[in-house]
Amino acid sequence: MGDGGRARPDGSGLAAPDPAGGSLISRLPIPDGTAEAEVRMTVRLTASGGTYTEFLQATPDSRTGGPGGGTHVALEMQDPQLDGNGHCTANFALLQSAAGVTTLVSLFQHSCRNGMVMRLAVHGAVALVWPDTATPVEFSIAGPGAGRPGIGAYGTPAGNAITEVQLGLIDRTAPPAIDKQHLGASAFRNRIDVQWRPVEDDAAGTGIAAYWIARDGLYLMRTTATMFQDLTVKPGETHTYAIAAVDQHYNFSRPVTFAVSTPKPQDAPLPGILPNIPKIPARLK
């Protein structure tokens, strides 16, 4: 890895006490020939302070400390604060920089901890962010990009460091579709309940992150459960739903679609298994 700035890698990790900090950017090309990858790092936090950064599509001069520089997509944990009760919070910033001109894509607050794992991946024009969470949050970014993955830090207090880094390829295999033979719905006058069997990703996959649900062609919600309730329906309505499994690297399964009608005011509730599933569209957005 190339060293940009005043970062100090040693046997205990990467630390950068200097306010300008520095970075380590990989010198090796991504094996699949693209600039899309995932970087995962573990952070040791024994004191408040410091900034800890993951880079993707980065040029060798990329850094966020001091005046900054380079071209990159970056996820930063900024100034984590530990209190006397063991709680930790920090600001997380998703940044995109072109030749030193930086755009803030998103800024949010999240919990932190000693030994936490931060993950950043880019797949097409989507950045995926895991701030020590099991499932990612996605953000639209400008793409396609070039460059390589890396890490960086600045202003780190004694004892804090990036202790482990893993670089990986993007999973490009879509998960299997939901089994329409084991998908059922119950229709009530003001509610529709739907449930299905969980989808298992392939052995080499990244795992299922969530299920995305559309109603009448428009995004409705997502869930990590294998069921949902639509509480916005009215008596005598018919709605068409589409459900797709989405993996951790933002690959969508073929969606399964079905129509459900709520009872008219004089009708009784209609629980039961769905009738024949209509034709499946090409993709759920």
N, C-alpha and C positions, 0 to 999 in steps of 0.2 A: 504494500500500500504506500502511496505517496503522502508525504507529510507537508501540510500547508499551514504555516504559522507556528505558534508556540504551544503545541500540544506535547504532553510528556507520557508516551507509552512505556510501561515497565511491566514487571511480573504481576503487579496487582491490578492493572487496568490502565485506562486512558484518563489522565487528569490534565487540567489546564488552568492553573491558578491565575495566569495572566488575564486581565480584562479583555484583551484582544483575542486570546485563545488561539485555536488552530483546528486543523482537521486532518484526517487520514482518508484518502480517496483511493479506491482500488485501482491498481494498474492493469488488472486482468480483464479482458472483455467478457461480457456475459456469454455463456456457452451457446445459447440458442441464436446468437447474432443480433438480438434486439437490445434496446436500452431499458426494457421492462424487467423488473426484478422485485424482490422483497429483501429488506434489511431488518433484522431483529436484534435488539441489544438489551442487555441486563444492566441496571444501574444500581450502584451501591449508594444509599443515602443515609449517612449517619449524622448529618448536620444540615441546617437550612442553607440555601443559596446555590448558585451555579446555574449554568445553562447547558443542556445535553441535547445533541442534535443527531438526527439520522438524515443522510443524503441519498438521493437517487438522481440519475441522469445528470451527474455532477461533473464539471470540468475540474482539472487538478488544482486550480486556484480557488475552489469554492470554500467559503467560510462565512459564518454569520457574526462572529465577534468583531469588535472594533469597527472599521469602516465596511466590513463585509467584502464580498467579491465573488466573481464567478457566475456560472449558469448552473442552476440546479432546482430540484424540488426538495424541500426540507421539512421535517417535523421536529419541533423543538419543545422540550419541557423547560420552562423558564422559572427560575427563582422558587424552587419548592420550599415550603415552609412547614417545619415540624413543630408541633406544640408539645407541652409537657405531658399530655395524655396519649401520646403516640399517634395522633392524627397528622396527616400530611395532605396539603393541597398545593396545586401549582397551576400556572397558566400553560396551555398547550397551543402552539401556533403552527399552522400549516402555511408554508411560504413557497413562492415560486419566483425565481430570480433569472433574469436574462442579462448577461454581461454586467452584473453588478447592480442592476435596477430591480428592486425587490417588490413583489406584490403580496399583500396579506390575503390569503385565500380564506382562512378561518382562524378565529381566536376563541378559545373556550377554556373554562376551568374544570379540573377533574382531580380526583383523589390521586395520591401517590404513596409509595412505601419503599422501604429498604428492600432491595432485591426485585423491584418491579421490572416488567418486560414491556418495552415499547416496540411496536412494529409499524413499518411503513412499506406499502407496495404501490406500484404504478402499473395499471393495465389499461392500455389505450389512453384515452383522455380522462381517466378516472384515477384518483389517488385514494387508497384505502388506508385508514388509520386505526390502530389498536392502541389506546393509551392504557395499557395493562388491563385489557378487556378480552373476553372470549370471542366476541364478534366485532367486525369492523364497522366504521362509519365511512361512507364514501363521499367524495367531493369532486366536482368537475374541475379540471385543469386544462391549460393550453397544451396541446400535443400535436404530433408526436415529438418526443424529445430525444436527445442523445446524451452521452456521458455514462458514468459508472457509479456504483453505490459507494457509500462511505459513512464515516461518523465524525463528530466534532464536539468540542466543548469549550467553554470559557468561564472564568470567574469561579472555578470550583474550589470549595473550602477543603481543608485537610480532611482526609478520610473518605471523601466522595469521589467516585470514578465510574467510568463505563467498564464493566468487568468482563463482559462476554459479548461477542458479535457473531451473528450468523447471516450469511448471504444465500439467497435461494432464487430459483427460477420461478416464473409465473406458471401456475396451473392453468392450462388452456382447455381442459376436458370438461364439458358440461356434465352436471350430475344427472342421474336417471330421473325420469318424470315420475310424478305421483301416480300410484296404482289406482286407476279409475274404478277398478272393481271393488276397491275397499275405501271408497269415498262416499260418505252419506250426509244427508241434510235433513233437518226438521224445519218446517215452515209454520210460523205463527202469525197472527195478525200484525204484530209490530216487531217481529224479531225473526231472524233466520240464523240457525245454528248449523255449522259445517264442521266435519272432522274427517281425518284421513290417517292412514298409516305413515309413520316416519320414513323418509328417504335415506338410504345408505349410500354415501359417496363411494367411488371406487377406491381400491386399496392404496393407490398412489395419489389420491386426491387430497385436497386441503380440508375437507369436511364441510358439512352443511352449515351455513351461517344463519339462514332464515328462509321463510316462505313469503313471497311477494304475492299480493292479492289485488286483482283489478275487478271492478264492477262496471258493466256496460261500457267497457273499453277504457275506463279511467282508473288511475291508481287509487286504491282504497286504503290499504294498510300493509304492514308487514308484521310477522310474528315469528318467534322462535318455537312456539307451541305447534301442535298438530291439530289445531282447532281455532275457530274464530266465531264471533257473533256479529251480525250486522243489525244494529239497533236503530237504524235510520229508515227502515222500510215502513210502508203503510199497507193497510188491508187492500187486497185485490191487485197488487202490483206483481209484475214479473221482471226478474233481473237475471242477467247473464254474468257469471263469475268466471274468472280465470286464475289459477294458482300455479306458480312455478317455484321450484326449489332453487336456491341461489347458494353457491359455495363461497368459501372465504376469499377467493380471488375474483369474484364478480362474474362467474359463469352461470348463465341461466339454463335450467332444464327446459325441455319442451313443455309448455303449459297444458294443463288439463282444463277444459271449459265445460260449463253446465249451466242450465237455467233452473231457477226456482221461483215458484209463484206463491205468494202469501194468500191465505184464505180470504174470501170476501166476507163482509160483516156477518152474513147469515151462515157461513160455513164453519165447521169444526176445525181444529188444528190438524195438520197433515204431517205427522212424523213418518219417517221411513227411509228406505234406501232410494237413492236417485234412480230415475229411469235411464234410458240409454243416453250416453254422453255424446253431445254434438261433435262435429268436426273440430279438430284442434288447430288454432291459428299458428302462424310461423313463429311468433315470439311475443312474449309479454314484456312490455316496457315498464 
